Amino acid sequence: MLYYTLKVIEKREETNDTVSLVFKQPGLKKVKYEAGQYLTLIFRINGRRYIRPYSFSSAPGVDSNIEITVKRVPGGIVSNHIIDKVQVNDLIETMEPLGDFTFNNEYINNNSHVVLWGAGSGITPLISLAKYALHIKTVAHITLVYGNRSAESVIFNDTIHKLKALYPSTFLTWHFYTQLYVENENPYTIKGRIDAREVLAVIGKEKKLNQTFHYICGPIGLKESVKKALLEAGVDESKIFSEDFQIERNPADFNDIVTRNIVLEKSGQSHEIEVVKGKSILEAGLDASLELTYSCQTGTCKVCKARIKKGKVKMIGMKLKEEELQTYECLMCCSFPITEGVELAID
């Protein structure tokens, strides 16, 4: 794992509760990333270390600097710290870029039509993908479907307008507003939540839906409703991609789980921690003030991987395929002890 120390050279307000941090690209050890990936920031707040992933809003080959965008979350320790405390010239430690929500797909080419579906701050990786694809001509056509409360809450409003002006024939936007009266003369600005079927009906008149690719980023409800509409419209599931910063867990999966103590070995030292039912081993370790390395917290990045020395754990909500881990490995962010005497080791 590579680490960088990046300097904040601009802090730009996007909306009244969202800011973009602009980092200077290092002169020697440059940060190499793909559009749609995320950067993991590390902070120490009140003596505790916090690690949070934030999607790039910049695009390689388009923006000379590195940008991530953060929306204030009620009670969010790190998001509020960034918005209220981080200043220009601050130095922030980060991990290397991660994530596979990218155009790195053998089936996508410069004849493809890509539809980007987002709501609220879910626009962040989508704007990175859109800027990159339009500038590099990675695909033939981009449609952005974006849901917000109102026009005032649209993140990257200026950027979206600039892209529409630069690429009028290849970039189309649909805006859905839940708290706004919309005049009938604008067919692509609609009152209400995102209606995937309405958008797909128009796209279907222009192109074959089974030849489109779809990227979804936003609340779980958005992902589920859009994916359902896409599958019903005949879009193959292999052409639907989603970025998840929330882990999905079925309460029934916890029926055989109770509060247990485990031993976690880190840097040659053993720590006994209590894993309360409903909390992952990673969450329990952080609650015990252990400085653990992690990133996505959704079972996709393998940063919190550990070796199982004794006992058994159950992984719930993991996005990785089982074959991507050895039989003796687990991801702490989605692991729960199911036997007594569990012992894990972090290499």
C-alpha positions as CSV (number, residue, x, y, z in Angstrom):
1,M,0.0,0.0,0.0
2,L,1.4,3.4,-1.0
3,Y,0.9,6.5,1.1
4,Y,1.0,10.2,0.0
5,T,1.1,13.5,1.9
6,L,-0.9,15.9,-0.2
7,K,-1.1,19.7,0.1
8,V,-4.5,21.5,-0.1
9,I,-4.1,24.3,-2.6
10,E,-7.8,25.3,-2.8
11,K,-11.0,24.7,-0.9
12,R,-14.0,25.3,-3.1
13,E,-17.6,25.6,-2.0
14,E,-19.9,23.6,-4.3
15,T,-23.1,24.1,-2.4
16,N,-24.0,25.3,1.1
17,D,-23.1,21.9,2.5
18,T,-20.5,20.5,0.1
19,V,-16.9,21.4,-0.6
20,S,-14.2,20.2,-3.0
21,L,-10.6,19.9,-1.7
22,V,-8.0,20.6,-4.4
23,F,-4.7,18.9,-3.8
24,K,-1.4,19.7,-5.6
25,Q,-0.2,16.8,-7.7
26,P,3.2,15.8,-6.2
27,G,6.2,16.7,-8.4
28,L,8.0,13.3,-8.1
29,K,5.7,10.6,-6.7
30,K,2.6,11.5,-8.7
31,V,-0.8,10.1,-7.7
32,K,-1.9,7.8,-10.6
33,Y,-5.6,7.1,-10.6
34,E,-8.5,6.2,-12.9
35,A,-11.7,8.2,-13.3
36,G,-14.3,6.9,-10.9
37,Q,-11.9,5.7,-8.2
38,Y,-11.6,7.1,-4.7
39,L,-8.9,8.5,-2.5
40,T,-8.7,7.5,1.2
41,L,-7.9,10.3,3.6
42,I,-6.4,9.9,7.1
43,F,-7.1,12.3,9.9
44,R,-6.4,12.4,13.6
45,I,-9.2,14.1,15.5
46,N,-9.2,14.4,19.3
47,G,-6.5,11.8,19.5
48,R,-8.2,9.1,17.4
49,R,-7.3,8.2,13.8
50,Y,-10.1,8.3,11.3
51,I,-9.9,6.9,7.7
52,R,-12.5,7.8,5.1
53,P,-12.7,7.2,1.3
54,Y,-13.8,10.0,-1.0
55,S,-14.4,9.7,-4.7
56,F,-12.3,11.8,-7.1
57,S,-14.2,14.6,-8.7
58,S,-11.2,15.3,-10.9
59,A,-10.3,13.3,-14.0
60,P,-6.9,12.1,-15.1
61,G,-5.8,13.8,-18.4
62,V,-8.3,16.5,-17.8
63,D,-7.5,18.2,-14.5
64,S,-3.9,19.0,-13.6
65,N,-4.7,18.8,-9.8
66,I,-6.4,16.2,-7.7
67,E,-9.9,16.9,-6.4
68,I,-12.2,15.1,-4.0
69,T,-15.6,16.4,-3.0
70,V,-17.2,16.1,0.5
71,K,-20.8,16.6,1.6
72,R,-21.6,17.4,5.2
73,V,-23.3,14.5,7.0
74,P,-25.3,15.1,10.2
75,G,-23.0,13.7,12.9
76,G,-20.3,12.9,10.5
77,I,-17.0,13.4,12.3
78,V,-14.8,13.4,9.3
79,S,-17.0,15.2,6.8
80,N,-17.7,18.0,9.3
81,H,-14.0,18.2,10.2
82,I,-13.1,18.6,6.5
83,I,-15.8,21.3,5.9
84,D,-15.2,23.2,9.1
85,K,-11.5,22.8,9.8
86,V,-9.4,21.9,6.8
87,Q,-7.7,25.0,5.3
88,V,-5.6,25.8,2.3
89,N,-1.9,24.8,2.8
90,D,-2.9,21.9,5.2
91,L,-1.0,18.6,4.6
92,I,-3.2,15.5,4.5
93,E,-2.1,11.9,4.5
94,T,-3.8,9.6,2.0
95,M,-3.7,6.1,0.8
96,E,-3.2,5.2,-2.9
97,P,-6.3,5.4,-5.1
98,L,-8.6,2.4,-5.0
99,G,-11.9,1.2,-6.6
100,D,-13.1,-0.5,-9.7
101,F,-16.1,1.8,-10.5
102,T,-14.3,2.7,-13.7
103,F,-14.4,2.4,-17.5
104,N,-11.8,-0.3,-17.3
105,N,-14.1,-2.8,-19.0
106,E,-13.3,-4.8,-22.2
107,Y,-16.8,-4.2,-23.6
108,I,-16.9,-0.4,-23.4
109,N,-15.5,1.4,-26.4
110,N,-15.8,4.7,-28.3
111,N,-19.1,3.5,-29.8
112,S,-20.7,2.9,-26.4
113,H,-23.6,4.8,-24.8
114,V,-23.1,5.2,-21.1
115,V,-25.8,6.3,-18.7
116,L,-24.7,7.7,-15.3
117,W,-27.3,7.6,-12.5
118,G,-26.8,9.6,-9.3
119,A,-28.4,11.4,-6.5
120,G,-27.0,14.0,-4.2
121,S,-23.3,13.5,-3.5
122,G,-23.4,10.3,-5.6
123,I,-22.6,12.6,-8.5
124,T,-18.9,12.8,-7.4
125,P,-17.5,9.7,-9.2
126,L,-19.9,10.2,-12.0
127,I,-18.6,13.7,-12.9
128,S,-15.1,12.2,-12.9
129,L,-16.3,9.6,-15.4
130,A,-18.2,12.1,-17.5
131,K,-15.3,14.5,-17.8
132,Y,-12.8,11.8,-18.7
133,A,-15.1,10.0,-21.2
134,L,-16.0,13.2,-23.0
135,H,-12.5,14.7,-23.1
136,I,-10.7,11.5,-24.1
137,K,-13.6,10.3,-26.3
138,T,-13.7,7.0,-24.4
139,V,-17.4,6.5,-25.3
140,A,-19.7,7.9,-28.0
141,H,-22.4,9.3,-25.8
142,I,-23.0,10.1,-22.1
143,T,-26.4,10.6,-20.4
144,L,-26.4,11.9,-16.9
145,V,-29.5,11.3,-14.8
146,Y,-29.2,13.3,-11.5
147,G,-31.6,13.7,-8.6
148,N,-31.6,16.5,-6.0
149,R,-33.9,18.4,-3.7
150,S,-33.7,21.5,-5.8
151,A,-31.5,23.4,-8.3
152,E,-29.7,25.0,-5.4
153,S,-28.5,21.7,-4.1
154,V,-27.0,20.5,-7.4
155,I,-23.3,19.8,-6.9
156,F,-21.0,20.7,-9.9
157,N,-23.8,22.7,-11.5
158,D,-21.3,25.0,-13.3
159,T,-19.3,22.0,-14.5
160,I,-22.4,20.2,-15.8
161,H,-23.3,23.4,-17.8
162,K,-19.8,23.7,-19.2
163,L,-19.8,20.1,-20.3
164,K,-23.2,20.6,-22.0
165,A,-21.8,23.6,-23.8
166,L,-18.6,21.8,-24.9
167,Y,-20.2,18.6,-25.9
168,P,-23.8,19.4,-27.0
169,S,-24.2,16.4,-29.2
170,T,-22.7,13.8,-26.9
171,F,-23.7,14.9,-23.4
172,L,-27.4,14.9,-22.3
173,T,-28.6,15.6,-18.8
174,W,-31.9,14.7,-17.0
175,H,-32.5,16.5,-13.7
176,F,-35.1,15.3,-11.1
177,Y,-36.0,17.7,-8.3
178,T,-38.1,16.6,-5.3
179,Q,-38.8,20.2,-4.0
180,L,-39.3,22.3,-7.1
181,Y,-42.1,23.4,-9.4
182,V,-41.0,22.6,-12.9
183,E,-42.2,24.3,-16.1
184,N,-43.6,21.9,-18.7
185,E,-41.4,23.4,-21.5
186,N,-38.3,21.7,-20.2
187,P,-38.8,17.9,-20.7
188,Y,-35.5,17.0,-19.1
189,T,-36.2,18.7,-15.8
190,I,-38.8,16.8,-13.9
191,K,-40.4,17.1,-10.4
192,G,-40.0,14.1,-8.2
193,R,-37.6,11.3,-7.6
194,I,-35.6,9.7,-10.4
195,D,-38.0,7.8,-12.6
196,A,-35.8,5.3,-14.4
197,R,-38.6,4.0,-16.6
198,E,-39.3,7.4,-18.0
199,V,-35.7,8.0,-18.9
200,L,-35.3,4.5,-20.4
201,A,-38.4,5.0,-22.5
202,V,-36.8,8.0,-24.2
203,I,-33.4,6.2,-24.6
204,G,-35.1,3.2,-26.0
205,K,-36.6,5.2,-28.8
206,E,-33.1,6.4,-29.8
207,K,-30.9,3.4,-29.1
208,K,-31.1,-0.3,-28.3
209,L,-31.1,-0.5,-24.5
210,N,-29.2,-3.8,-24.5
211,Q,-26.3,-1.9,-26.0
212,T,-26.1,0.7,-23.2
213,F,-23.9,0.6,-20.0
214,H,-25.1,1.9,-16.7
215,Y,-23.2,3.4,-13.7
216,I,-25.2,4.0,-10.5
217,C,-24.0,5.9,-7.4
218,G,-26.3,7.0,-4.6
219,P,-28.5,5.7,-1.8
220,I,-29.3,2.0,-1.7
221,G,-32.9,2.8,-2.7
222,L,-31.8,4.5,-5.9
223,K,-29.5,1.6,-6.8
224,E,-32.3,-0.9,-6.3
225,S,-35.0,1.0,-8.2
226,V,-32.7,1.8,-11.2
227,K,-31.3,-1.7,-11.4
228,K,-34.8,-3.2,-11.3
229,A,-36.0,-0.9,-14.1
230,L,-32.9,-1.7,-16.2
231,L,-33.4,-5.5,-15.8
232,E,-37.1,-5.2,-16.7
233,A,-36.1,-3.2,-19.8
234,G,-33.8,-6.0,-20.9
235,V,-30.4,-4.6,-20.0
236,D,-28.0,-7.4,-19.1
237,E,-26.8,-7.4,-15.5
238,S,-23.2,-7.5,-16.7
239,K,-23.7,-4.0,-18.1
240,I,-24.8,-2.5,-14.7
241,F,-22.2,-1.2,-12.3
242,S,-22.7,0.5,-8.9
243,E,-20.4,2.2,-6.4
244,D,-21.3,1.3,-2.8
245,F,-20.3,3.3,0.2
246,Q,-22.9,1.5,2.3
247,I,-22.8,-2.2,3.2
248,E,-26.0,-4.1,2.7
249,R,-26.7,-6.8,5.4
250,N,-29.7,-9.0,5.8
251,P,-30.8,-9.2,9.5
252,A,-31.4,-12.9,9.1
253,D,-27.7,-13.4,8.5
254,F,-27.1,-12.5,12.2
255,N,-29.3,-15.2,13.7
256,D,-26.3,-17.4,14.6
257,I,-24.1,-14.5,15.9
258,V,-23.7,-13.4,19.5
259,T,-21.4,-11.2,21.4
260,R,-18.0,-12.8,21.6
261,N,-14.4,-12.0,22.6
262,I,-11.7,-12.5,20.1
263,V,-7.9,-12.0,20.0
264,L,-6.5,-9.7,17.3
265,E,-2.7,-9.8,16.8
266,K,-1.2,-6.6,15.4
267,S,2.5,-5.8,15.1
268,G,3.4,-8.7,17.3
269,Q,1.1,-7.7,20.1
270,S,-2.1,-9.5,21.0
271,H,-5.3,-7.6,21.9
272,E,-8.4,-9.1,23.3
273,I,-11.5,-7.3,22.2
274,E,-15.2,-7.8,22.6
275,V,-17.2,-7.9,19.4
276,V,-20.8,-6.9,20.2
277,K,-23.5,-8.6,18.2
278,G,-24.2,-6.4,15.1
279,K,-20.7,-4.9,15.0
280,S,-18.0,-6.1,12.7
281,I,-14.6,-7.1,14.0
282,L,-13.2,-3.9,12.4
283,E,-15.7,-1.7,14.2
284,A,-15.0,-3.5,17.5
285,G,-11.2,-3.0,17.0
286,L,-11.6,0.7,16.3
287,D,-13.9,1.1,19.3
288,A,-11.1,-0.5,21.4
289,S,-8.8,2.3,20.1
290,L,-6.7,0.0,17.9
291,E,-5.1,1.8,14.9
292,L,-6.3,-0.5,12.2
293,T,-5.8,0.0,8.5
294,Y,-8.9,0.0,6.4
295,S,-10.6,2.0,3.6
296,C,-13.9,1.2,1.9
297,Q,-15.6,-0.6,4.8
298,T,-17.9,-2.4,2.3
299,G,-15.9,-5.5,1.6
300,T,-14.4,-4.5,-1.7
301,C,-10.9,-3.2,-1.3
302,K,-9.1,-5.9,0.8
303,V,-7.2,-3.2,2.8
304,C,-8.5,-4.6,6.1
305,K,-7.6,-8.2,5.3
306,A,-6.6,-10.5,8.2
307,R,-5.4,-14.1,8.7
308,I,-7.6,-16.5,10.6
309,K,-5.4,-18.3,13.1
310,K,-8.1,-20.0,15.1
311,G,-11.9,-20.3,15.2
312,K,-14.4,-19.4,12.5
313,V,-15.8,-16.1,11.3
314,K,-18.7,-15.3,9.0
315,M,-18.5,-12.6,6.4
316,I,-21.7,-10.7,5.7
317,G,-22.2,-8.3,2.8
318,M,-18.8,-8.9,1.3
319,K,-18.7,-7.6,-2.3
320,L,-15.5,-9.6,-3.3
321,K,-15.8,-13.0,-4.7
322,E,-14.8,-15.8,-2.3
323,E,-12.0,-16.9,-4.6
324,E,-10.3,-13.5,-4.2
325,L,-9.4,-14.5,-0.7
326,Q,-7.4,-17.5,0.6
327,T,-9.5,-19.9,2.8
328,Y,-7.6,-18.6,5.9
329,E,-8.3,-14.9,5.1
330,C,-11.1,-12.6,6.0
331,L,-12.0,-8.9,5.6
332,M,-12.5,-7.5,9.1
333,C,-15.1,-4.9,7.9
334,C,-17.6,-7.6,7.2
335,S,-16.5,-10.4,9.5
336,F,-18.2,-11.6,12.6
337,P,-17.1,-14.4,15.0
338,I,-19.3,-17.5,15.1
339,T,-17.2,-19.6,17.4
340,E,-15.3,-19.0,20.7
341,G,-11.6,-18.6,20.6
342,V,-11.3,-16.7,17.4
343,E,-7.8,-15.4,16.8
344,L,-6.9,-13.1,13.8
345,A,-3.5,-11.7,12.8
346,I,-2.8,-8.7,10.7
347,D,0.3,-9.0,8.5
